[in-house]
């Protein structure tokens, strides 16, 4: 009883600290092509112009993302001058990658959604504005309870967006439905709560033209808004970003700094911004339908896809030039659900990989000790440190990570294999009912 009371008091203190976190503005600062090229500042998608206060800034050079910084704009000062000075500290400038020379292959963008027409419309508007010469957009309406999504597509988008209905719930099921109807050489997936940068699709798909052995590509994900404590806390611990250095993962040449490769799939990217060579993803069987949001497994569908492609000998490329702005969850309750779901999705996807490809079991067991150590590190309470002030900096950890969220993630990890098996059983039951 005493332990329960202490845990409750600790959670109450953590929530009080959480509620004290203030909002931040989101902006983009382009330093131009050279130091004397002049900087331009614009608000993030859907945000008002920058004023005095705390600001989270994406730093670009000649349009290309090179890093992030956080800073305070004092009252009565010029935001452009203040933020440019922060971005221009000696020795902190990040170097952008080479500009793609090849033309991007034909592409299909699949967006799975369920009863979120307001967010979907915002995402579709950004997708239809992509700077890509040959692409289509496919919306998969997953287990809808109303006709709102279909009516939105028909009323506002017509032939510019293809509508597909998938009655079985689950993100992986919806993605597989989209994979079955796409026409593009490359299939990109994103969520209905993002705003895609105009160059997102071209940057994400062009690497496939340059590398015939490339099976998957992922991109950069940054926060569209930081208005609530939950959004600021998540982003101060890195959010969904994977850094500002392009990198290729090759199963024929495992990275020396990734001893758990390829089972550290969370390092490769996230489902809100990923693309696969269509033939390769079909070859490996698509996503496991018993993974992903909307199933008892809670998540892991994207991680499963990454590992399956790598396990079949294809390369995976991460590029920070392929940017989407993500609308993070907004409340403490959302973070609790997310923490448990991330833990569950992690072990669910590992279970799925081993169930579907048992030949990977020896490699997995050889890496298991390191994997357990990494899992403990991932879910440990993270020590706070100073705010990032340099381009390329991220994961500032300005605010301490609540112990309750770490505990929930560990509980999710214990639950994940059971959740996956429950999802498989539910799919078998649904299949038998359809046969009757």
C-alpha positions, -999 to +999 in steps of 0.1 A: +000+000+000+028+024+009+045+017-025+012+023-043+008+056-025+044+067-033+039+058-070+006+078-070+023+108-055+052+105-079+028+105-108+009+135-095+042+154-092+051+144-128+018+156-141+021+189-122+056+193-138+041+183-172+014+209-170+040+236-163+055+231-197+048+261-219+040+262-256+066+269-284+062+285-318+073+265-348+091+282-377+115+276-406+147+297-411+164+295-445+199+308-443+202+310-481+229+296-504+257+315-486+264+334-455+257+367-472+227+354-491+202+367-465+180+347-442+143+343-445+119+333-417+084+318-421+061+302-397+056+264-396+025+250-414-007+264-399+012+286-375+010+324-372+041+347-378+068+344-352+067+368-323+084+371-290+088+339-270+101+304-273+106+291-309+114+257-323+131+263-357+139+241-386+171+255-402+174+252-439+202+261-463+190+270-498+158+251-490+174+219-477+169+209-440+202+210-421+191+210-385+169+224-357+174+248-329+153+262-300+156+297-288+139+327-272+130+358-291+130+387-266+103+414-267+110+442-291+136+423-311+137+412-347+130+374-348+150+369-380+181+386-365+179+367-332+174+333-348+199+338-375+225+347-349+217+315-330+220+295-362+253+311-371+274+302-340+309+292-351+314+256-358+278+246-357+267+247-393+255+214-407+263+204-443+234+195-466+236+164-487+240+164-525+211+175-546+195+145-563+204+144-600+182+116-613+145+120-621+122+103-595+104+071-605+066+070-608+051+070-573+019+062-555+011+077-521-011+057-498-029+074-469-049+052-445-076+070-425-106+065-403-132+092-396-108+122-395-119+142-425-106+175-413-071+163-408-072+142-440-082+172-461-052+192-448-029+162-456-043+157-491-039+194-500-002+191-492+002+159-511-015+172-542+009+201-542+040+178-544+068+188-568+069+153-584+064+147-621+043+114-620+024+104-589-011+093-577-027+096-542-048+067-529-069+070-497-078+038-479-109+043-457-102+018-429-133+002-412-154+034-417-186+039-396-198+068-418-196+079-454-178+111-444-144+102-460-159+089-492-180+120-495-150+143-489-130+126-516-159+128-541-169+163-533-135+180-529-109+159-548-127+139-575-104+121-599-073+136-583-075+111-554-085+074-556-108+062-529-106+026-516-126+011-487-111-016-464-136-030-440-111-049-418-096-026-391-059-022-387-032+000-402-013-028-418-044-042-434-052-008-448-017-004-461-018-038-478-051-029-494-035+002-508-004-018-520-027-041-539-041-013-561-012+012-566+003+018-600+036+035-591+071+020-593+075+032-557+048+033-530+050+059-503+030+058-471+021+087-448-005+095-422-036+116-423-022+139-396+008+153-415+015+182-438+040+172-465+068+195-476+064+202-513+096+183-521+088+154-498+078+128-524+105+137-549+132+136-522+119+103-508+116+085-542+146+098-562+171+075-544+153+045-559+163+057-594+200+059-584+202+026-565+185-005-581+192-024-549+172+000-527+141-015-513+130+012-488+135+049-480+125+070-450+124+107-443+124+134-416+094+140-394+091+173-375+063+188-353+037+209-370+027+224-337+040+226-302+011+241-285+005+217-256+027+202-229+024+168-245+036+180-279+066+199-264+076+171-241+076+145-269+096+167-292+121+177-266+130+140-264+135+137-302+100+132-314+100+111-346+132+127-361+161+105-370+187+132-375+200+154-403+225+131-419+216+109-449+224+072-444+221+040-462+217+007-444+230-023-463+224-059-450+255-070-470+276-045-450+261-042-415+268-009-398+295-012-371+277+012-348+245-009-349+253-042-332+216-052-332+211-046-369+186-051-385+164-055-353+169-019-344+142-009-369+131+021-349+164+038-359+155+036-396+125+059-397+088+059-391+056+051-409+045+087-413+072+091-440+083+059-457+085+045-492+091+011-507+099-002-542+065-016-550+077-049-564+099-055-534+072-048-508+048-071-527+076-098-529+080-099-492+043-101-486+036-065-476+029-057-439+019-083-414-019-076-409-017-085-372+005-055-365-003-018-365-027+007-349-062-006-348-052-041-338-044-057-304-007-054-313-010-016-311+018-009-336+050-022-353+037-025-388+063+000-402+091-016-383+081-050-396+082-037-432+117-023-427+131-055-413+115-078-439+129-057-468+164-057-452+162-094-445+155-100-481+188-083-490+176-049-501+190-016-488+172+011-468+180+048-472+172+076-448+171+111-461+164+142-440+155+161-472+122+142-474+102+162-447+067+159-433+053+179-405+034+158-380+006+168-357+017+152-324-008+140-298-020+167-275-028+154-240-012+135-211-036+107-217-025+106-253+011+102-242+002+073-219-016+055-247+013+063-270+040+050-246+022+017-240+016+014-278+052+020-287+064-007-263+038-031-275+045-024-311+082-030-306+079-065-293+049-073-315+069-065-346+098-087-334+073-115-327+059-110-362+093-111-378+102-144-361+068-160-367+069-152-404+106-158-409+119-184-384+153-185-401+160-151-384+158-167-350+195-176-346+205-140-355+180-126-331+191-148-302+227-138-308+217-102-305+192-107-276+216-097-247+224-064-264+187-060-273+177-062-237+203-037-226+191-014-253+155-018-243+164-008-207+182+022-220+153+033-242+128+031-214+150+045-186+142+079-172+162+103-194+183+129-177+176+165-187+203+186-204+205+220-219+184+231-249+198+225-283+212+257-298+229+245-330+217+234-364+217+197-365+208+195-328+177+176-318+166+156-288+173+185-264+156+167-235+148+201-220+121+185-198+125+153-178+108+122-191+081+110-167+088+077-150+052+067-155+056+069-193+087+047-191+069+022-169+040+021-194+064+015-223+079-014-204+045-028-197+037-025-234+068-044-243+057-073-221+023-072-237+034-069-273+038-107-281+004-115-266-012-086-284+003-099-317-010-134-311-045-120-302-045-100-335-036-131-355-064-150-338-089-122-345-079-122-382-084-160-384-118-156-368-128-128-392-116-150-421-138-179-411-168-157-407-163-144-442-162-179-456-196-188-441 
